[in-house]
Amino acid sequence: MDTLQLERYVEEIDTQARFAAASAKILNDGLSSDSPGATLICFSGAQGILTAGALVSKLLWADTGRDWEPERVAFAVARAEALREIVGVAKDSILKVRAVRNSVEHFDARLDDLLRKHPTANTIDSSVIPKSMMSVDNLVYLRHIDPETMTYSALDDEINLQALFSAIQEAGTAAREWIQKQSRASRA
């Protein structure tokens, strides 16, 4: 893959970091508000961070399809390896964790499974409250933000939004630095 091709992907990491920053502002605005719509604002911001994280994850770890041609798989794997090297992301990065993203993306299927197995499950949706304040037996959070820990839960999966946001921002910073370096090199 040549540098010009790679630059398009690096720019996308930078773009997703900027989207995540805007989403974090929305989330923080919702958390600091006592208006009736604050919960909706919180989840809008959180979902933006999750989406940016998911897209960066797909760029850094090729999500190859089963029906892809071998050449496309090889291209995607090489692209992902090159991007991980550019942004300096660790193999065990939170960006690689896709459980919550999958729960959000496949919410319908996960909810189907939950309700088929546990038709009388105690569920709560779109709550923004510390889990430590909840004392309901067998409670399943469909979507939940714990403002004390900044943990986002989707069904049985959870992720720390602050840690995810930080990882996205670190990748975005590294991407911007790489782009600037390429720009300086092309002018030299």
mmCIF file of the C-alpha atoms, coordinates in Angstrom:
data_MODEL
# 
_entry.id   MODEL 
# 
loop_
_atom_site.group_PDB 
_atom_site.id 
_atom_site.type_symbol 
_atom_site.label_atom_id 
_atom_site.label_alt_id 
_atom_site.label_comp_id 
_atom_site.label_asym_id 
_atom_site.label_entity_id 
_atom_site.label_seq_id 
_atom_site.pdbx_PDB_ins_code 
_atom_site.Cartn_x 
_atom_site.Cartn_y 
_atom_site.Cartn_z 
_atom_site.occupancy 
_atom_site.B_iso_or_equiv 
_atom_site.pdbx_formal_charge 
_atom_site.auth_seq_id 
_atom_site.auth_comp_id 
_atom_site.auth_asym_id 
_atom_site.auth_atom_id 
_atom_site.pdbx_PDB_model_num 
ATOM 1   C CA . MET A 1 1   ? 0.000   0.000   0.000  1.00 0.00 ? 1   MET A CA 1 
ATOM 2   C CA . ASP A 1 2   ? 1.453   3.346   -0.953 1.00 0.00 ? 2   ASP A CA 1 
ATOM 3   C CA . THR A 1 3   ? 1.606   6.382   1.297  1.00 0.00 ? 3   THR A CA 1 
ATOM 4   C CA . LEU A 1 4   ? -1.182  8.213   -0.528 1.00 0.00 ? 4   LEU A CA 1 
ATOM 5   C CA . GLN A 1 5   ? -3.567  5.278   -0.050 1.00 0.00 ? 5   GLN A CA 1 
ATOM 6   C CA . LEU A 1 6   ? -2.579  4.944   3.581  1.00 0.00 ? 6   LEU A CA 1 
ATOM 7   C CA . GLU A 1 7   ? -3.100  8.663   4.148  1.00 0.00 ? 7   GLU A CA 1 
ATOM 8   C CA . ARG A 1 8   ? -6.839  8.307   3.391  1.00 0.00 ? 8   ARG A CA 1 
ATOM 9   C CA . TYR A 1 9   ? -7.192  5.820   6.247  1.00 0.00 ? 9   TYR A CA 1 
ATOM 10  C CA . VAL A 1 10  ? -5.059  7.878   8.626  1.00 0.00 ? 10  VAL A CA 1 
ATOM 11  C CA . GLU A 1 11  ? -7.232  10.906  7.867  1.00 0.00 ? 11  GLU A CA 1 
ATOM 12  C CA . GLU A 1 12  ? -10.295 8.844   8.780  1.00 0.00 ? 12  GLU A CA 1 
ATOM 13  C CA . ILE A 1 13  ? -8.799  8.034   12.191 1.00 0.00 ? 13  ILE A CA 1 
ATOM 14  C CA . ASP A 1 14  ? -8.275  11.754  12.723 1.00 0.00 ? 14  ASP A CA 1 
ATOM 15  C CA . THR A 1 15  ? -11.863 12.466  11.636 1.00 0.00 ? 15  THR A CA 1 
ATOM 16  C CA . GLN A 1 16  ? -13.278 9.860   14.012 1.00 0.00 ? 16  GLN A CA 1 
ATOM 17  C CA . ALA A 1 17  ? -11.242 11.336  16.879 1.00 0.00 ? 17  ALA A CA 1 
ATOM 18  C CA . ARG A 1 18  ? -12.801 14.725  16.133 1.00 0.00 ? 18  ARG A CA 1 
ATOM 19  C CA . PHE A 1 19  ? -16.289 13.178  16.044 1.00 0.00 ? 19  PHE A CA 1 
ATOM 20  C CA . ALA A 1 20  ? -15.577 11.496  19.387 1.00 0.00 ? 20  ALA A CA 1 
ATOM 21  C CA . ALA A 1 21  ? -14.498 14.836  20.877 1.00 0.00 ? 21  ALA A CA 1 
ATOM 22  C CA . ALA A 1 22  ? -17.770 16.443  19.777 1.00 0.00 ? 22  ALA A CA 1 
ATOM 23  C CA . SER A 1 23  ? -19.699 13.472  21.178 1.00 0.00 ? 23  SER A CA 1 
ATOM 24  C CA . ALA A 1 24  ? -17.852 13.700  24.503 1.00 0.00 ? 24  ALA A CA 1 
ATOM 25  C CA . LYS A 1 25  ? -18.925 17.329  24.776 1.00 0.00 ? 25  LYS A CA 1 
ATOM 26  C CA . ILE A 1 26  ? -22.526 16.291  24.180 1.00 0.00 ? 26  ILE A CA 1 
ATOM 27  C CA . LEU A 1 27  ? -22.235 13.548  26.805 1.00 0.00 ? 27  LEU A CA 1 
ATOM 28  C CA . ASN A 1 28  ? -20.702 15.929  29.349 1.00 0.00 ? 28  ASN A CA 1 
ATOM 29  C CA . ASP A 1 29  ? -23.412 18.509  28.636 1.00 0.00 ? 29  ASP A CA 1 
ATOM 30  C CA . GLY A 1 30  ? -26.043 15.865  29.321 1.00 0.00 ? 30  GLY A CA 1 
ATOM 31  C CA . LEU A 1 31  ? -24.355 14.705  32.522 1.00 0.00 ? 31  LEU A CA 1 
ATOM 32  C CA . SER A 1 32  ? -24.216 18.249  33.870 1.00 0.00 ? 32  SER A CA 1 
ATOM 33  C CA . SER A 1 33  ? -27.820 19.060  32.965 1.00 0.00 ? 33  SER A CA 1 
ATOM 34  C CA . ASP A 1 34  ? -30.907 18.543  35.053 1.00 0.00 ? 34  ASP A CA 1 
ATOM 35  C CA . SER A 1 35  ? -33.289 19.129  32.164 1.00 0.00 ? 35  SER A CA 1 
ATOM 36  C CA . PRO A 1 36  ? -35.907 16.495  31.268 1.00 0.00 ? 36  PRO A CA 1 
ATOM 37  C CA . GLY A 1 37  ? -34.017 15.654  28.058 1.00 0.00 ? 37  GLY A CA 1 
ATOM 38  C CA . ALA A 1 38  ? -30.646 15.106  29.748 1.00 0.00 ? 38  ALA A CA 1 
ATOM 39  C CA . THR A 1 39  ? -30.806 11.311  29.464 1.00 0.00 ? 39  THR A CA 1 
ATOM 40  C CA . LEU A 1 40  ? -31.353 11.500  25.712 1.00 0.00 ? 40  LEU A CA 1 
ATOM 41  C CA . ILE A 1 41  ? -28.434 13.921  25.416 1.00 0.00 ? 41  ILE A CA 1 
ATOM 42  C CA . CYS A 1 42  ? -26.194 11.566  27.419 1.00 0.00 ? 42  CYS A CA 1 
ATOM 43  C CA . PHE A 1 43  ? -26.997 8.581   25.232 1.00 0.00 ? 43  PHE A CA 1 
ATOM 44  C CA . SER A 1 44  ? -26.580 10.600  22.062 1.00 0.00 ? 44  SER A CA 1 
ATOM 45  C CA . GLY A 1 45  ? -23.075 11.571  23.147 1.00 0.00 ? 45  GLY A CA 1 
ATOM 46  C CA . ALA A 1 46  ? -22.199 8.073   24.354 1.00 0.00 ? 46  ALA A CA 1 
ATOM 47  C CA . GLN A 1 47  ? -23.402 6.505   21.118 1.00 0.00 ? 47  GLN A CA 1 
ATOM 48  C CA . GLY A 1 48  ? -21.229 8.925   19.153 1.00 0.00 ? 48  GLY A CA 1 
ATOM 49  C CA . ILE A 1 49  ? -18.157 7.881   21.153 1.00 0.00 ? 49  ILE A CA 1 
ATOM 50  C CA . LEU A 1 50  ? -19.031 4.201   20.682 1.00 0.00 ? 50  LEU A CA 1 
ATOM 51  C CA . THR A 1 51  ? -19.507 4.671   16.935 1.00 0.00 ? 51  THR A CA 1 
ATOM 52  C CA . ALA A 1 52  ? -16.192 6.495   16.547 1.00 0.00 ? 52  ALA A CA 1 
ATOM 53  C CA . GLY A 1 53  ? -14.485 3.753   18.558 1.00 0.00 ? 53  GLY A CA 1 
ATOM 54  C CA . ALA A 1 54  ? -16.088 1.075   16.394 1.00 0.00 ? 54  ALA A CA 1 
ATOM 55  C CA . LEU A 1 55  ? -14.944 2.713   13.174 1.00 0.00 ? 55  LEU A CA 1 
ATOM 56  C CA . VAL A 1 56  ? -11.400 3.200   14.441 1.00 0.00 ? 56  VAL A CA 1 
ATOM 57  C CA . SER A 1 57  ? -11.406 -0.431  15.594 1.00 0.00 ? 57  SER A CA 1 
ATOM 58  C CA . LYS A 1 58  ? -12.437 -1.621  12.138 1.00 0.00 ? 58  LYS A CA 1 
ATOM 59  C CA . LEU A 1 59  ? -9.620  0.406   10.590 1.00 0.00 ? 59  LEU A CA 1 
ATOM 60  C CA . LEU A 1 60  ? -7.007  -0.937  13.009 1.00 0.00 ? 60  LEU A CA 1 
ATOM 61  C CA . TRP A 1 61  ? -8.160  -4.572  13.046 1.00 0.00 ? 61  TRP A CA 1 
ATOM 62  C CA . ALA A 1 62  ? -9.479  -5.681  9.688  1.00 0.00 ? 62  ALA A CA 1 
ATOM 63  C CA . ASP A 1 63  ? -13.020 -6.961  9.937  1.00 0.00 ? 63  ASP A CA 1 
ATOM 64  C CA . THR A 1 64  ? -12.664 -9.288  6.966  1.00 0.00 ? 64  THR A CA 1 
ATOM 65  C CA . GLY A 1 65  ? -15.784 -10.808 5.498  1.00 0.00 ? 65  GLY A CA 1 
ATOM 66  C CA . ARG A 1 66  ? -16.140 -14.505 4.958  1.00 0.00 ? 66  ARG A CA 1 
ATOM 67  C CA . ASP A 1 67  ? -16.930 -13.982 1.285  1.00 0.00 ? 67  ASP A CA 1 
ATOM 68  C CA . TRP A 1 68  ? -14.066 -11.605 0.586  1.00 0.00 ? 68  TRP A CA 1 
ATOM 69  C CA . GLU A 1 69  ? -11.581 -12.437 -2.124 1.00 0.00 ? 69  GLU A CA 1 
ATOM 70  C CA . PRO A 1 70  ? -8.100  -13.343 -0.817 1.00 0.00 ? 70  PRO A CA 1 
ATOM 71  C CA . GLU A 1 71  ? -6.636  -10.178 -2.349 1.00 0.00 ? 71  GLU A CA 1 
ATOM 72  C CA . ARG A 1 72  ? -9.121  -7.983  -0.484 1.00 0.00 ? 72  ARG A CA 1 
ATOM 73  C CA . VAL A 1 73  ? -8.424  -9.807  2.793  1.00 0.00 ? 73  VAL A CA 1 
ATOM 74  C CA . ALA A 1 74  ? -4.667  -9.359  2.283  1.00 0.00 ? 74  ALA A CA 1 
ATOM 75  C CA . PHE A 1 75  ? -5.135  -5.662  1.485  1.00 0.00 ? 75  PHE A CA 1 
ATOM 76  C CA . ALA A 1 76  ? -7.296  -5.074  4.590  1.00 0.00 ? 76  ALA A CA 1 
ATOM 77  C CA . VAL A 1 77  ? -4.937  -6.981  6.887  1.00 0.00 ? 77  VAL A CA 1 
ATOM 78  C CA . ALA A 1 78  ? -1.909  -5.073  5.542  1.00 0.00 ? 78  ALA A CA 1 
ATOM 79  C CA . ARG A 1 79  ? -3.770  -1.777  5.917  1.00 0.00 ? 79  ARG A CA 1 
ATOM 80  C CA . ALA A 1 80  ? -4.716  -2.553  9.507  1.00 0.00 ? 80  ALA A CA 1 
ATOM 81  C CA . GLU A 1 81  ? -1.165  -3.560  10.425 1.00 0.00 ? 81  GLU A CA 1 
ATOM 82  C CA . ALA A 1 82  ? 0.260   -0.387  8.872  1.00 0.00 ? 82  ALA A CA 1 
ATOM 83  C CA . LEU A 1 83  ? -2.282  1.797   10.682 1.00 0.00 ? 83  LEU A CA 1 
ATOM 84  C CA . ARG A 1 84  ? -1.603  0.151   14.049 1.00 0.00 ? 84  ARG A CA 1 
ATOM 85  C CA . GLU A 1 85  ? 2.090   0.887   13.547 1.00 0.00 ? 85  GLU A CA 1 
ATOM 86  C CA . ILE A 1 86  ? 1.424   4.512   12.571 1.00 0.00 ? 86  ILE A CA 1 
ATOM 87  C CA . VAL A 1 87  ? -0.801  5.271   15.563 1.00 0.00 ? 87  VAL A CA 1 
ATOM 88  C CA . GLY A 1 88  ? 1.202   3.076   17.936 1.00 0.00 ? 88  GLY A CA 1 
ATOM 89  C CA . VAL A 1 89  ? -1.774  1.214   19.320 1.00 0.00 ? 89  VAL A CA 1 
ATOM 90  C CA . ALA A 1 90  ? -1.147  -1.802  21.529 1.00 0.00 ? 90  ALA A CA 1 
ATOM 91  C CA . LYS A 1 91  ? -2.484  -5.237  20.617 1.00 0.00 ? 91  LYS A CA 1 
ATOM 92  C CA . ASP A 1 92  ? -4.557  -5.243  23.810 1.00 0.00 ? 92  ASP A CA 1 
ATOM 93  C CA . SER A 1 93  ? -5.975  -1.747  23.273 1.00 0.00 ? 93  SER A CA 1 
ATOM 94  C CA . ILE A 1 94  ? -9.527  -1.032  24.382 1.00 0.00 ? 94  ILE A CA 1 
ATOM 95  C CA . LEU A 1 95  ? -10.099 -0.078  20.743 1.00 0.00 ? 95  LEU A CA 1 
ATOM 96  C CA . LYS A 1 96  ? -9.942  -3.779  19.874 1.00 0.00 ? 96  LYS A CA 1 
ATOM 97  C CA . VAL A 1 97  ? -12.833 -4.610  22.237 1.00 0.00 ? 97  VAL A CA 1 
ATOM 98  C CA . ARG A 1 98  ? -15.976 -4.947  20.155 1.00 0.00 ? 98  ARG A CA 1 
ATOM 99  C CA . ALA A 1 99  ? -18.472 -6.524  22.556 1.00 0.00 ? 99  ALA A CA 1 
ATOM 100 C CA . VAL A 1 100 ? -20.378 -3.327  23.346 1.00 0.00 ? 100 VAL A CA 1 
ATOM 101 C CA . ARG A 1 101 ? -20.235 -2.189  19.730 1.00 0.00 ? 101 ARG A CA 1 
ATOM 102 C CA . ASN A 1 102 ? -21.720 -5.517  18.705 1.00 0.00 ? 102 ASN A CA 1 
ATOM 103 C CA . SER A 1 103 ? -24.428 -5.255  21.364 1.00 0.00 ? 103 SER A CA 1 
ATOM 104 C CA . VAL A 1 104 ? -25.363 -1.802  20.085 1.00 0.00 ? 104 VAL A CA 1 
ATOM 105 C CA . GLU A 1 105 ? -25.108 -2.751  16.401 1.00 0.00 ? 105 GLU A CA 1 
ATOM 106 C CA . HIS A 1 106 ? -27.041 -6.011  16.856 1.00 0.00 ? 106 HIS A CA 1 
ATOM 107 C CA . PHE A 1 107 ? -29.326 -4.751  19.614 1.00 0.00 ? 107 PHE A CA 1 
ATOM 108 C CA . ASP A 1 108 ? -32.387 -6.419  18.100 1.00 0.00 ? 108 ASP A CA 1 
ATOM 109 C CA . ALA A 1 109 ? -30.831 -9.884  17.998 1.00 0.00 ? 109 ALA A CA 1 
ATOM 110 C CA . ARG A 1 110 ? -29.354 -9.567  21.494 1.00 0.00 ? 110 ARG A CA 1 
ATOM 111 C CA . LEU A 1 111 ? -32.694 -8.386  22.878 1.00 0.00 ? 111 LEU A CA 1 
ATOM 112 C CA . ASP A 1 112 ? -34.441 -11.279 21.103 1.00 0.00 ? 112 ASP A CA 1 
ATOM 113 C CA . ASP A 1 113 ? -32.050 -13.720 22.779 1.00 0.00 ? 113 ASP A CA 1 
ATOM 114 C CA . LEU A 1 114 ? -32.507 -12.139 26.204 1.00 0.00 ? 114 LEU A CA 1 
ATOM 115 C CA . LEU A 1 115 ? -36.298 -12.120 26.064 1.00 0.00 ? 115 LEU A CA 1 
ATOM 116 C CA . ARG A 1 116 ? -36.534 -15.651 24.672 1.00 0.00 ? 116 ARG A CA 1 
ATOM 117 C CA . LYS A 1 117 ? -34.335 -17.015 27.474 1.00 0.00 ? 117 LYS A CA 1 
ATOM 118 C CA . HIS A 1 118 ? -35.712 -14.770 30.235 1.00 0.00 ? 118 HIS A CA 1 
ATOM 119 C CA . PRO A 1 119 ? -39.223 -13.592 29.287 1.00 0.00 ? 119 PRO A CA 1 
ATOM 120 C CA . THR A 1 120 ? -39.802 -12.048 32.724 1.00 0.00 ? 120 THR A CA 1 
ATOM 121 C CA . ALA A 1 121 ? -36.403 -10.385 33.084 1.00 0.00 ? 121 ALA A CA 1 
ATOM 122 C CA . ASN A 1 122 ? -36.310 -7.134  35.018 1.00 0.00 ? 122 ASN A CA 1 
ATOM 123 C CA . THR A 1 123 ? -35.062 -4.665  32.441 1.00 0.00 ? 123 THR A CA 1 
ATOM 124 C CA . ILE A 1 124 ? -34.237 -1.005  32.591 1.00 0.00 ? 124 ILE A CA 1 
ATOM 125 C CA . ASP A 1 125 ? -33.446 1.074   29.538 1.00 0.00 ? 125 ASP A CA 1 
ATOM 126 C CA . SER A 1 126 ? -31.570 4.309   29.009 1.00 0.00 ? 126 SER A CA 1 
ATOM 127 C CA . SER A 1 127 ? -30.699 4.963   32.616 1.00 0.00 ? 127 SER A CA 1 
ATOM 128 C CA . VAL A 1 128 ? -28.019 7.334   33.820 1.00 0.00 ? 128 VAL A CA 1 
ATOM 129 C CA . ILE A 1 129 ? -27.531 6.428   37.459 1.00 0.00 ? 129 ILE A CA 1 
ATOM 130 C CA . PRO A 1 130 ? -24.772 4.785   39.484 1.00 0.00 ? 130 PRO A CA 1 
ATOM 131 C CA . LYS A 1 131 ? -25.266 1.026   39.463 1.00 0.00 ? 131 LYS A CA 1 
ATOM 132 C CA . SER A 1 132 ? -24.459 1.071   43.158 1.00 0.00 ? 132 SER A CA 1 
ATOM 133 C CA . MET A 1 133 ? -27.798 2.829   43.712 1.00 0.00 ? 133 MET A CA 1 
ATOM 134 C CA . MET A 1 134 ? -29.810 0.041   42.057 1.00 0.00 ? 134 MET A CA 1 
ATOM 135 C CA . SER A 1 135 ? -30.909 -2.926  44.155 1.00 0.00 ? 135 SER A CA 1 
ATOM 136 C CA . VAL A 1 136 ? -33.257 -4.896  41.920 1.00 0.00 ? 136 VAL A CA 1 
ATOM 137 C CA . ASP A 1 137 ? -32.702 -8.642  41.648 1.00 0.00 ? 137 ASP A CA 1 
ATOM 138 C CA . ASN A 1 138 ? -31.795 -9.977  38.216 1.00 0.00 ? 138 ASN A CA 1 
ATOM 139 C CA . LEU A 1 139 ? -31.741 -6.515  36.680 1.00 0.00 ? 139 LEU A CA 1 
ATOM 140 C CA . VAL A 1 140 ? -30.641 -6.342  33.054 1.00 0.00 ? 140 VAL A CA 1 
ATOM 141 C CA . TYR A 1 141 ? -29.586 -2.979  31.684 1.00 0.00 ? 141 TYR A CA 1 
ATOM 142 C CA . LEU A 1 142 ? -30.601 -2.621  28.061 1.00 0.00 ? 142 LEU A CA 1 
ATOM 143 C CA . ARG A 1 143 ? -28.599 0.628   27.908 1.00 0.00 ? 143 ARG A CA 1 
ATOM 144 C CA . HIS A 1 144 ? -27.002 2.261   30.907 1.00 0.00 ? 144 HIS A CA 1 
ATOM 145 C CA . ILE A 1 145 ? -24.414 4.895   31.779 1.00 0.00 ? 145 ILE A CA 1 
ATOM 146 C CA . ASP A 1 146 ? -22.906 4.875   35.243 1.00 0.00 ? 146 ASP A CA 1 
ATOM 147 C CA . PRO A 1 147 ? -21.825 8.493   35.767 1.00 0.00 ? 147 PRO A CA 1 
ATOM 148 C CA . GLU A 1 148 ? -19.546 7.553   38.677 1.00 0.00 ? 148 GLU A CA 1 
ATOM 149 C CA . THR A 1 149 ? -17.432 5.092   36.677 1.00 0.00 ? 149 THR A CA 1 
ATOM 150 C CA . MET A 1 150 ? -18.279 6.325   33.151 1.00 0.00 ? 150 MET A CA 1 
ATOM 151 C CA . THR A 1 151 ? -19.162 2.748   32.249 1.00 0.00 ? 151 THR A CA 1 
ATOM 152 C CA . TYR A 1 152 ? -21.574 2.225   29.368 1.00 0.00 ? 152 TYR A CA 1 
ATOM 153 C CA . SER A 1 153 ? -23.565 -1.006  29.443 1.00 0.00 ? 153 SER A CA 1 
ATOM 154 C CA . ALA A 1 154 ? -25.494 -2.546  26.576 1.00 0.00 ? 154 ALA A CA 1 
ATOM 155 C CA . LEU A 1 155 ? -27.264 -5.698  27.654 1.00 0.00 ? 155 LEU A CA 1 
ATOM 156 C CA . ASP A 1 156 ? -24.559 -7.891  29.243 1.00 0.00 ? 156 ASP A CA 1 
ATOM 157 C CA . ASP A 1 157 ? -21.584 -5.997  27.813 1.00 0.00 ? 157 ASP A CA 1 
ATOM 158 C CA . GLU A 1 158 ? -19.875 -2.884  29.127 1.00 0.00 ? 158 GLU A CA 1 
ATOM 159 C CA . ILE A 1 159 ? -17.018 -0.537  28.370 1.00 0.00 ? 159 ILE A CA 1 
ATOM 160 C CA . ASN A 1 160 ? -15.454 2.436   30.095 1.00 0.00 ? 160 ASN A CA 1 
ATOM 161 C CA . LEU A 1 161 ? -16.315 5.469   27.973 1.00 0.00 ? 161 LEU A CA 1 
ATOM 162 C CA . GLN A 1 162 ? -13.440 7.560   29.343 1.00 0.00 ? 162 GLN A CA 1 
ATOM 163 C CA . ALA A 1 163 ? -10.878 4.875   28.519 1.00 0.00 ? 163 ALA A CA 1 
ATOM 164 C CA . LEU A 1 164 ? -12.364 4.410   25.041 1.00 0.00 ? 164 LEU A CA 1 
ATOM 165 C CA . PHE A 1 165 ? -12.433 8.164   24.432 1.00 0.00 ? 165 PHE A CA 1 
ATOM 166 C CA . SER A 1 166 ? -8.806  8.505   25.562 1.00 0.00 ? 166 SER A CA 1 
ATOM 167 C CA . ALA A 1 167 ? -7.697  5.708   23.227 1.00 0.00 ? 167 ALA A CA 1 
ATOM 168 C CA . ILE A 1 168 ? -9.530  7.315   20.299 1.00 0.00 ? 168 ILE A CA 1 
ATOM 169 C CA . GLN A 1 169 ? -7.920  10.681  21.065 1.00 0.00 ? 169 GLN A CA 1 
ATOM 170 C CA . GLU A 1 170 ? -4.442  9.134   21.316 1.00 0.00 ? 170 GLU A CA 1 
ATOM 171 C CA . ALA A 1 171 ? -4.942  7.458   17.939 1.00 0.00 ? 171 ALA A CA 1 
ATOM 172 C CA . GLY A 1 172 ? -6.231  10.738  16.497 1.00 0.00 ? 172 GLY A CA 1 
ATOM 173 C CA . THR A 1 173 ? -3.244  12.679  17.803 1.00 0.00 ? 173 THR A CA 1 
ATOM 174 C CA . ALA A 1 174 ? -0.823  10.132  16.348 1.00 0.00 ? 174 ALA A CA 1 
ATOM 175 C CA . ALA A 1 175 ? -2.730  10.250  13.046 1.00 0.00 ? 175 ALA A CA 1 
ATOM 176 C CA . ARG A 1 176 ? -2.525  14.063  12.884 1.00 0.00 ? 176 ARG A CA 1 
ATOM 177 C CA . GLU A 1 177 ? 1.201   13.966  13.666 1.00 0.00 ? 177 GLU A CA 1 
ATOM 178 C CA . TRP A 1 178 ? 1.772   11.396  10.900 1.00 0.00 ? 178 TRP A CA 1 
ATOM 179 C CA . ILE A 1 179 ? -0.223  13.497  8.412  1.00 0.00 ? 179 ILE A CA 1 
ATOM 180 C CA . GLN A 1 180 ? 1.794   16.594  9.311  1.00 0.00 ? 180 GLN A CA 1 
ATOM 181 C CA . LYS A 1 181 ? 5.045   14.663  8.908  1.00 0.00 ? 181 LYS A CA 1 
ATOM 182 C CA . GLN A 1 182 ? 3.941   13.445  5.461  1.00 0.00 ? 182 GLN A CA 1 
ATOM 183 C CA . SER A 1 183 ? 2.982   16.986  4.484  1.00 0.00 ? 183 SER A CA 1 
ATOM 184 C CA . ARG A 1 184 ? 6.393   18.341  5.524  1.00 0.00 ? 184 ARG A CA 1 
ATOM 185 C CA . ALA A 1 185 ? 8.162   15.527  3.671  1.00 0.00 ? 185 ALA A CA 1 
ATOM 186 C CA . SER A 1 186 ? 6.245   16.211  0.461  1.00 0.00 ? 186 SER A CA 1 
ATOM 187 C CA . ARG A 1 187 ? 7.225   19.913  0.580  1.00 0.00 ? 187 ARG A CA 1 
ATOM 188 C CA . ALA A 1 188 ? 10.910  19.129  1.119  1.00 0.00 ? 188 ALA A CA 1 
# 
